[in-house]
Amino acid sequence: MAEAKKAPAKAAKTAAKNTPAKAAVKTTTAKKAPAKAAKKSEPTYEQISALAHKYWQERGGHHGSDAQDWLRAEKELKG
């Protein structure tokens, strides 16, 4: 009676590896997509140019402050 019916240890380990629970864990640990940045995307040259032109027109179309208009537009669009 010393010999009891027992599954071989190797077979038990192999059966444990192939259980549906293990397979489910593998599929849930897939890489996640990177989170979207909360920051707005960079404005294009055309967007900045159009807004700077609008500011220039609001100032009466006077020359000499184009850099200020550009920087103001850029800052506003970048948020």
PDB file as gemmi writes it, atoms N, CA and C in Angstrom:
CRYST1    1.000    1.000    1.000  90.00  90.00  90.00 P 1                      
ATOM      1  N   MET A   1       0.787  -1.183   0.000  1.00  0.00           N  
ATOM      2  CA  MET A   1       0.000   0.000   0.000  1.00  0.00           C  
ATOM      3  C   MET A   1       0.840   1.264   0.000  1.00  0.00           C  
ATOM      4  N   ALA A   2       2.088   1.110   0.025  1.00  0.00           N  
ATOM      5  CA  ALA A   2       2.974   2.256   0.002  1.00  0.00           C  
ATOM      6  C   ALA A   2       2.858   3.001  -1.315  1.00  0.00           C  
ATOM      7  N   GLU A   3       2.473   2.300  -2.341  1.00  0.00           N  
ATOM      8  CA  GLU A   3       2.338   2.939  -3.645  1.00  0.00           C  
ATOM      9  C   GLU A   3       0.899   3.425  -3.835  1.00  0.00           C  
ATOM     10  N   ALA A   4       0.670   4.705  -3.600  1.00  0.00           N  
ATOM     11  CA  ALA A   4      -0.654   5.283  -3.810  1.00  0.00           C  
ATOM     12  C   ALA A   4      -0.712   5.834  -5.227  1.00  0.00           C  
ATOM     13  N   LYS A   5      -1.900   5.895  -5.794  1.00  0.00           N  
ATOM     14  CA  LYS A   5      -2.046   6.428  -7.136  1.00  0.00           C  
ATOM     15  C   LYS A   5      -1.916   7.948  -7.069  1.00  0.00           C  
ATOM     16  N   LYS A   6      -0.912   8.426  -7.703  1.00  0.00           N  
ATOM     17  CA  LYS A   6      -0.600   9.850  -7.640  1.00  0.00           C  
ATOM     18  C   LYS A   6      -0.130  10.295  -9.017  1.00  0.00           C  
ATOM     19  N   ALA A   7      -0.558  11.454  -9.462  1.00  0.00           N  
ATOM     20  CA  ALA A   7      -0.116  11.962 -10.759  1.00  0.00           C  
ATOM     21  C   ALA A   7       1.341  12.356 -10.653  1.00  0.00           C  
ATOM     22  N   PRO A   8       2.082  12.108 -11.684  1.00  0.00           N  
ATOM     23  CA  PRO A   8       3.491  12.530 -11.646  1.00  0.00           C  
ATOM     24  C   PRO A   8       3.586  14.045 -11.474  1.00  0.00           C  
ATOM     25  N   ALA A   9       4.599  14.486 -10.756  1.00  0.00           N  
ATOM     26  CA  ALA A   9       4.773  15.915 -10.458  1.00  0.00           C  
ATOM     27  C   ALA A   9       4.913  16.740 -11.733  1.00  0.00           C  
ATOM     28  N   LYS A  10       5.611  16.231 -12.707  1.00  0.00           N  
ATOM     29  CA  LYS A  10       5.821  16.964 -13.948  1.00  0.00           C  
ATOM     30  C   LYS A  10       4.495  17.184 -14.694  1.00  0.00           C  
ATOM     31  N   ALA A  11       3.654  16.183 -14.714  1.00  0.00           N  
ATOM     32  CA  ALA A  11       2.363  16.305 -15.388  1.00  0.00           C  
ATOM     33  C   ALA A  11       1.484  17.328 -14.682  1.00  0.00           C  
ATOM     34  N   ALA A  12       1.534  17.381 -13.368  1.00  0.00           N  
ATOM     35  CA  ALA A  12       0.727  18.337 -12.610  1.00  0.00           C  
ATOM     36  C   ALA A  12       1.176  19.768 -12.913  1.00  0.00           C  
ATOM     37  N   LYS A  13       2.468  20.002 -13.007  1.00  0.00           N  
ATOM     38  CA  LYS A  13       2.986  21.343 -13.310  1.00  0.00           C  
ATOM     39  C   LYS A  13       2.589  21.775 -14.716  1.00  0.00           C  
ATOM     40  N   THR A  14       2.659  20.861 -15.661  1.00  0.00           N  
ATOM     41  CA  THR A  14       2.283  21.178 -17.038  1.00  0.00           C  
ATOM     42  C   THR A  14       0.804  21.503 -17.122  1.00  0.00           C  
ATOM     43  N   ALA A  15      -0.025  20.774 -16.425  1.00  0.00           N  
ATOM     44  CA  ALA A  15      -1.462  21.029 -16.430  1.00  0.00           C  
ATOM     45  C   ALA A  15      -1.756  22.396 -15.821  1.00  0.00           C  
ATOM     46  N   ALA A  16      -1.031  22.785 -14.776  1.00  0.00           N  
ATOM     47  CA  ALA A  16      -1.242  24.083 -14.131  1.00  0.00           C  
ATOM     48  C   ALA A  16      -0.867  25.227 -15.075  1.00  0.00           C  
ATOM     49  N   LYS A  17       0.144  25.022 -15.894  1.00  0.00           N  
ATOM     50  CA  LYS A  17       0.579  26.071 -16.817  1.00  0.00           C  
ATOM     51  C   LYS A  17      -0.455  26.332 -17.917  1.00  0.00           C  
ATOM     52  N   ASN A  18      -1.210  25.343 -18.270  1.00  0.00           N  
ATOM     53  CA  ASN A  18      -2.141  25.462 -19.394  1.00  0.00           C  
ATOM     54  C   ASN A  18      -3.575  25.721 -18.967  1.00  0.00           C  
ATOM     55  N   THR A  19      -3.780  26.181 -17.759  1.00  0.00           N  
ATOM     56  CA  THR A  19      -5.145  26.435 -17.312  1.00  0.00           C  
ATOM     57  C   THR A  19      -5.689  27.694 -17.956  1.00  0.00           C  
ATOM     58  N   PRO A  20      -7.004  27.790 -18.138  1.00  0.00           N  
ATOM     59  CA  PRO A  20      -7.601  28.992 -18.735  1.00  0.00           C  
ATOM     60  C   PRO A  20      -7.314  30.258 -17.925  1.00  0.00           C  
ATOM     61  N   ALA A  21      -7.203  30.137 -16.605  1.00  0.00           N  
ATOM     62  CA  ALA A  21      -6.924  31.317 -15.776  1.00  0.00           C  
ATOM     63  C   ALA A  21      -5.575  31.921 -16.140  1.00  0.00           C  
ATOM     64  N   LYS A  22      -4.592  31.085 -16.364  1.00  0.00           N  
ATOM     65  CA  LYS A  22      -3.264  31.585 -16.747  1.00  0.00           C  
ATOM     66  C   LYS A  22      -3.326  32.282 -18.104  1.00  0.00           C  
ATOM     67  N   ALA A  23      -4.063  31.707 -19.033  1.00  0.00           N  
ATOM     68  CA  ALA A  23      -4.182  32.299 -20.364  1.00  0.00           C  
ATOM     69  C   ALA A  23      -4.849  33.661 -20.281  1.00  0.00           C  
ATOM     70  N   ALA A  24      -5.833  33.807 -19.408  1.00  0.00           N  
ATOM     71  CA  ALA A  24      -6.523  35.085 -19.252  1.00  0.00           C  
ATOM     72  C   ALA A  24      -5.585  36.138 -18.694  1.00  0.00           C  
ATOM     73  N   VAL A  25      -4.726  35.750 -17.790  1.00  0.00           N  
ATOM     74  CA  VAL A  25      -3.776  36.695 -17.203  1.00  0.00           C  
ATOM     75  C   VAL A  25      -2.819  37.198 -18.274  1.00  0.00           C  
ATOM     76  N   LYS A  26      -2.386  36.320 -19.143  1.00  0.00           N  
ATOM     77  CA  LYS A  26      -1.449  36.711 -20.194  1.00  0.00           C  
ATOM     78  C   LYS A  26      -2.062  37.746 -21.124  1.00  0.00           C  
ATOM     79  N   THR A  27      -3.340  37.610 -21.447  1.00  0.00           N  
ATOM     80  CA  THR A  27      -3.952  38.551 -22.380  1.00  0.00           C  
ATOM     81  C   THR A  27      -4.235  39.898 -21.730  1.00  0.00           C  
ATOM     82  N   THR A  28      -4.411  39.927 -20.420  1.00  0.00           N  
ATOM     83  CA  THR A  28      -4.708  41.194 -19.756  1.00  0.00           C  
ATOM     84  C   THR A  28      -3.459  41.990 -19.434  1.00  0.00           C  
ATOM     85  N   THR A  29      -2.306  41.405 -19.562  1.00  0.00           N  
ATOM     86  CA  THR A  29      -1.081  42.124 -19.240  1.00  0.00           C  
ATOM     87  C   THR A  29      -0.402  42.680 -20.489  1.00  0.00           C  
ATOM     88  N   ALA A  30      -1.150  42.819 -21.571  1.00  0.00           N  
ATOM     89  CA  ALA A  30      -0.594  43.379 -22.798  1.00  0.00           C  
ATOM     90  C   ALA A  30      -0.212  44.840 -22.575  1.00  0.00           C  
ATOM     91  N   LYS A  31       0.703  45.316 -23.391  1.00  0.00           N  
ATOM     92  CA  LYS A  31       1.158  46.701 -23.255  1.00  0.00           C  
ATOM     93  C   LYS A  31       0.009  47.658 -23.550  1.00  0.00           C  
ATOM     94  N   LYS A  32      -0.081  48.681 -22.755  1.00  0.00           N  
ATOM     95  CA  LYS A  32      -1.123  49.684 -22.951  1.00  0.00           C  
ATOM     96  C   LYS A  32      -0.604  50.784 -23.863  1.00  0.00           C  
ATOM     97  N   ALA A  33      -1.509  51.394 -24.592  1.00  0.00           N  
ATOM     98  CA  ALA A  33      -1.144  52.513 -25.451  1.00  0.00           C  
ATOM     99  C   ALA A  33      -0.764  53.702 -24.573  1.00  0.00           C  
ATOM    100  N   PRO A  34       0.191  54.506 -24.997  1.00  0.00           N  
ATOM    101  CA  PRO A  34       0.577  55.665 -24.181  1.00  0.00           C  
ATOM    102  C   PRO A  34      -0.591  56.634 -24.024  1.00  0.00           C  
ATOM    103  N   ALA A  35      -0.670  57.220 -22.855  1.00  0.00           N  
ATOM    104  CA  ALA A  35      -1.748  58.175 -22.583  1.00  0.00           C  
ATOM    105  C   ALA A  35      -1.571  59.410 -23.458  1.00  0.00           C  
ATOM    106  N   LYS A  36      -2.670  59.958 -23.890  1.00  0.00           N  
ATOM    107  CA  LYS A  36      -2.607  61.169 -24.707  1.00  0.00           C  
ATOM    108  C   LYS A  36      -2.196  62.336 -23.827  1.00  0.00           C  
ATOM    109  N   ALA A  37      -1.388  63.176 -24.382  1.00  0.00           N  
ATOM    110  CA  ALA A  37      -0.936  64.343 -23.639  1.00  0.00           C  
ATOM    111  C   ALA A  37      -2.087  65.315 -23.439  1.00  0.00           C  
ATOM    112  N   ALA A  38      -2.154  65.874 -22.260  1.00  0.00           N  
ATOM    113  CA  ALA A  38      -3.201  66.848 -21.972  1.00  0.00           C  
ATOM    114  C   ALA A  38      -2.898  68.181 -22.664  1.00  0.00           C  
ATOM    115  N   LYS A  39      -1.655  68.375 -23.000  1.00  0.00           N  
ATOM    116  CA  LYS A  39      -1.227  69.611 -23.633  1.00  0.00           C  
ATOM    117  C   LYS A  39      -1.679  69.644 -25.091  1.00  0.00           C  
ATOM    118  N   LYS A  40      -2.004  70.823 -25.582  1.00  0.00           N  
ATOM    119  CA  LYS A  40      -2.405  70.969 -26.979  1.00  0.00           C  
ATOM    120  C   LYS A  40      -1.218  70.674 -27.879  1.00  0.00           C  
ATOM    121  N   SER A  41      -1.512  70.265 -29.099  1.00  0.00           N  
ATOM    122  CA  SER A  41      -0.443  70.026 -30.053  1.00  0.00           C  
ATOM    123  C   SER A  41       0.148  71.366 -30.489  1.00  0.00           C  
ATOM    124  N   GLU A  42       1.331  71.302 -31.036  1.00  0.00           N  
ATOM    125  CA  GLU A  42       2.012  72.516 -31.480  1.00  0.00           C  
ATOM    126  C   GLU A  42       1.233  73.169 -32.615  1.00  0.00           C  
ATOM    127  N   PRO A  43       1.042  74.486 -32.543  1.00  0.00           N  
ATOM    128  CA  PRO A  43       0.340  75.174 -33.629  1.00  0.00           C  
ATOM    129  C   PRO A  43       1.211  75.219 -34.879  1.00  0.00           C  
ATOM    130  N   THR A  44       0.572  75.256 -36.017  1.00  0.00           N  
ATOM    131  CA  THR A  44       1.315  75.325 -37.275  1.00  0.00           C  
ATOM    132  C   THR A  44       1.726  76.770 -37.555  1.00  0.00           C  
ATOM    133  N   TYR A  45       2.639  76.907 -38.487  1.00  0.00           N  
ATOM    134  CA  TYR A  45       3.102  78.232 -38.910  1.00  0.00           C  
ATOM    135  C   TYR A  45       1.924  79.060 -39.421  1.00  0.00           C  
ATOM    136  N   GLU A  46       1.061  78.408 -40.181  1.00  0.00           N  
ATOM    137  CA  GLU A  46      -0.091  79.105 -40.764  1.00  0.00           C  
ATOM    138  C   GLU A  46      -1.054  79.604 -39.687  1.00  0.00           C  
ATOM    139  N   GLN A  47      -1.271  78.792 -38.646  1.00  0.00           N  
ATOM    140  CA  GLN A  47      -2.164  79.209 -37.564  1.00  0.00           C  
ATOM    141  C   GLN A  47      -1.613  80.421 -36.825  1.00  0.00           C  
ATOM    142  N   ILE A  48      -0.329  80.374 -36.522  1.00  0.00           N  
ATOM    143  CA  ILE A  48       0.307  81.497 -35.816  1.00  0.00           C  
ATOM    144  C   ILE A  48       0.269  82.743 -36.692  1.00  0.00           C  
ATOM    145  N   SER A  49       0.593  82.569 -37.968  1.00  0.00           N  
ATOM    146  CA  SER A  49       0.617  83.688 -38.899  1.00  0.00           C  
ATOM    147  C   SER A  49      -0.748  84.356 -39.013  1.00  0.00           C  
ATOM    148  N   ALA A  50      -1.806  83.551 -39.110  1.00  0.00           N  
ATOM    149  CA  ALA A  50      -3.160  84.101 -39.250  1.00  0.00           C  
ATOM    150  C   ALA A  50      -3.566  84.883 -38.007  1.00  0.00           C  
ATOM    151  N   LEU A  51      -3.258  84.364 -36.842  1.00  0.00           N  
ATOM    152  CA  LEU A  51      -3.629  85.053 -35.611  1.00  0.00           C  
ATOM    153  C   LEU A  51      -2.787  86.317 -35.420  1.00  0.00           C  
ATOM    154  N   ALA A  52      -1.509  86.241 -35.736  1.00  0.00           N  
ATOM    155  CA  ALA A  52      -0.643  87.426 -35.639  1.00  0.00           C  
ATOM    156  C   ALA A  52      -1.137  88.512 -36.598  1.00  0.00           C  
ATOM    157  N   HIS A  53      -1.575  88.116 -37.779  1.00  0.00           N  
ATOM    158  CA  HIS A  53      -2.105  89.074 -38.746  1.00  0.00           C  
ATOM    159  C   HIS A  53      -3.374  89.734 -38.205  1.00  0.00           C  
ATOM    160  N   LYS A  54      -4.194  88.951 -37.542  1.00  0.00           N  
ATOM    161  CA  LYS A  54      -5.417  89.488 -36.931  1.00  0.00           C  
ATOM    162  C   LYS A  54      -5.062  90.533 -35.867  1.00  0.00           C  
ATOM    163  N   TYR A  55      -4.057  90.225 -35.041  1.00  0.00           N  
ATOM    164  CA  TYR A  55      -3.630  91.185 -34.015  1.00  0.00           C  
ATOM    165  C   TYR A  55      -3.085  92.459 -34.656  1.00  0.00           C  
ATOM    166  N   TRP A  56      -2.346  92.314 -35.740  1.00  0.00           N  
ATOM    167  CA  TRP A  56      -1.788  93.462 -36.460  1.00  0.00           C  
ATOM    168  C   TRP A  56      -2.922  94.347 -36.991  1.00  0.00           C  
ATOM    169  N   GLN A  57      -3.960  93.710 -37.536  1.00  0.00           N  
ATOM    170  CA  GLN A  57      -5.100  94.476 -38.040  1.00  0.00           C  
ATOM    171  C   GLN A  57      -5.828  95.184 -36.893  1.00  0.00           C  
ATOM    172  N   GLU A  58      -5.965  94.521 -35.753  1.00  0.00           N  
ATOM    173  CA  GLU A  58      -6.637  95.132 -34.595  1.00  0.00           C  
ATOM    174  C   GLU A  58      -5.868  96.345 -34.077  1.00  0.00           C  
ATOM    175  N   ARG A  59      -4.550  96.328 -34.265  1.00  0.00           N  
ATOM    176  CA  ARG A  59      -3.725  97.468 -33.844  1.00  0.00           C  
ATOM    177  C   ARG A  59      -3.761  98.591 -34.874  1.00  0.00           C  
ATOM    178  N   GLY A  60      -4.463  98.410 -35.938  1.00  0.00           N  
ATOM    179  CA  GLY A  60      -4.564  99.462 -36.942  1.00  0.00           C  
ATOM    180  C   GLY A  60      -3.616  99.279 -38.107  1.00  0.00           C  
ATOM    181  N   GLY A  61      -2.911  98.167 -38.189  1.00  0.00           N  
ATOM    182  CA  GLY A  61      -2.022  97.891 -39.311  1.00  0.00           C  
ATOM    183  C   GLY A  61      -0.713  98.653 -39.272  1.00  0.00           C  
ATOM    184  N   HIS A  62      -0.344  99.173 -38.101  1.00  0.00           N  
ATOM    185  CA  HIS A  62       0.914  99.920 -37.976  1.00  0.00           C  
ATOM    186  C   HIS A  62       2.090  98.944 -37.922  1.00  0.00           C  
ATOM    187  N   HIS A  63       3.166  99.329 -38.561  1.00  0.00           N  
ATOM    188  CA  HIS A  63       4.366  98.486 -38.600  1.00  0.00           C  
ATOM    189  C   HIS A  63       5.212  98.705 -37.361  1.00  0.00           C  
ATOM    190  N   GLY A  64       6.059  97.722 -37.087  1.00  0.00           N  
ATOM    191  CA  GLY A  64       7.022  97.866 -36.003  1.00  0.00           C  
ATOM    192  C   GLY A  64       6.789  96.942 -34.822  1.00  0.00           C  
ATOM    193  N   SER A  65       5.670  96.262 -34.754  1.00  0.00           N  
ATOM    194  CA  SER A  65       5.407  95.372 -33.621  1.00  0.00           C  
ATOM    195  C   SER A  65       5.069  93.958 -34.074  1.00  0.00           C  
ATOM    196  N   ASP A  66       5.591  93.590 -35.240  1.00  0.00           N  
ATOM    197  CA  ASP A  66       5.270  92.272 -35.773  1.00  0.00           C  
ATOM    198  C   ASP A  66       5.761  91.130 -34.882  1.00  0.00           C  
ATOM    199  N   ALA A  67       6.919  91.303 -34.262  1.00  0.00           N  
ATOM    200  CA  ALA A  67       7.447  90.260 -33.382  1.00  0.00           C  
ATOM    201  C   ALA A  67       6.546  90.082 -32.161  1.00  0.00           C  
ATOM    202  N   GLN A  68       6.053  91.186 -31.616  1.00  0.00           N  
ATOM    203  CA  GLN A  68       5.144  91.100 -30.463  1.00  0.00           C  
ATOM    204  C   GLN A  68       3.841  90.402 -30.848  1.00  0.00           C  
ATOM    205  N   ASP A  69       3.323  90.714 -32.021  1.00  0.00           N  
ATOM    206  CA  ASP A  69       2.098  90.063 -32.489  1.00  0.00           C  
ATOM    207  C   ASP A  69       2.326  88.560 -32.665  1.00  0.00           C  
ATOM    208  N   TRP A  70       3.459  88.215 -33.246  1.00  0.00           N  
ATOM    209  CA  TRP A  70       3.783  86.803 -33.470  1.00  0.00           C  
ATOM    210  C   TRP A  70       3.895  86.056 -32.149  1.00  0.00           C  
ATOM    211  N   LEU A  71       4.641  86.622 -31.196  1.00  0.00           N  
ATOM    212  CA  LEU A  71       4.823  85.952 -29.906  1.00  0.00           C  
ATOM    213  C   LEU A  71       3.512  85.837 -29.133  1.00  0.00           C  
ATOM    214  N   ARG A  72       2.685  86.863 -29.226  1.00  0.00           N  
ATOM    215  CA  ARG A  72       1.377  86.826 -28.566  1.00  0.00           C  
ATOM    216  C   ARG A  72       0.503  85.711 -29.163  1.00  0.00           C  
ATOM    217  N   ALA A  73       0.492  85.617 -30.488  1.00  0.00           N  
ATOM    218  CA  ALA A  73      -0.293  84.584 -31.166  1.00  0.00           C  
ATOM    219  C   ALA A  73       0.215  83.190 -30.819  1.00  0.00           C  
ATOM    220  N   GLU A  74       1.531  83.034 -30.834  1.00  0.00           N  
ATOM    221  CA  GLU A  74       2.143  81.754 -30.506  1.00  0.00           C  
ATOM    222  C   GLU A  74       1.802  81.331 -29.080  1.00  0.00           C  
ATOM    223  N   LYS A  75       1.922  82.254 -28.151  1.00  0.00           N  
ATOM    224  CA  LYS A  75       1.619  81.959 -26.744  1.00  0.00           C  
ATOM    225  C   LYS A  75       0.147  81.572 -26.551  1.00  0.00           C  
ATOM    226  N   GLU A  76      -0.743  82.278 -27.212  1.00  0.00           N  
ATOM    227  CA  GLU A  76      -2.174  82.005 -27.084  1.00  0.00           C  
ATOM    228  C   GLU A  76      -2.524  80.629 -27.661  1.00  0.00           C  
ATOM    229  N   LEU A  77      -1.944  80.295 -28.811  1.00  0.00           N  
ATOM    230  CA  LEU A  77      -2.257  79.021 -29.445  1.00  0.00           C  
ATOM    231  C   LEU A  77      -1.671  77.834 -28.698  1.00  0.00           C  
ATOM    232  N   LYS A  78      -0.540  78.022 -28.068  1.00  0.00           N  
ATOM    233  CA  LYS A  78       0.068  76.925 -27.298  1.00  0.00           C  
ATOM    234  C   LYS A  78      -0.666  76.680 -25.986  1.00  0.00           C  
ATOM    235  N   GLY A  79      -1.372  77.694 -25.531  1.00  0.00           N  
ATOM    236  CA  GLY A  79      -2.197  77.554 -24.332  1.00  0.00           C  
ATOM    237  C   GLY A  79      -1.392  77.476 -23.120  1.00  0.00           C  
TER     238      GLY A  79                                                      
END                                                                             
